[in-house]
Amino acid sequence: MDFYIAGPPLVALLSGVAILIWPRLLNYIVAFYLILFGLLGLLPLLNG
């Protein structure tokens, strides 16, 4: 089993369950997602 491929769907599933249980958590999950993928998108530009 390749954990790299299973990673994003697993994170999405756990995030969805967490949002159902604690709706206020949605703001933090969205903010974390945007910050993380924004930094990952800029990382190649910063290293070059």
Secondary structure, 3 states (H helix, E strand, C coil): CCHHHHHHHHHHHHHHHHHHHCCCHHHHHHHHHHHHHHHHHHHHHHHC
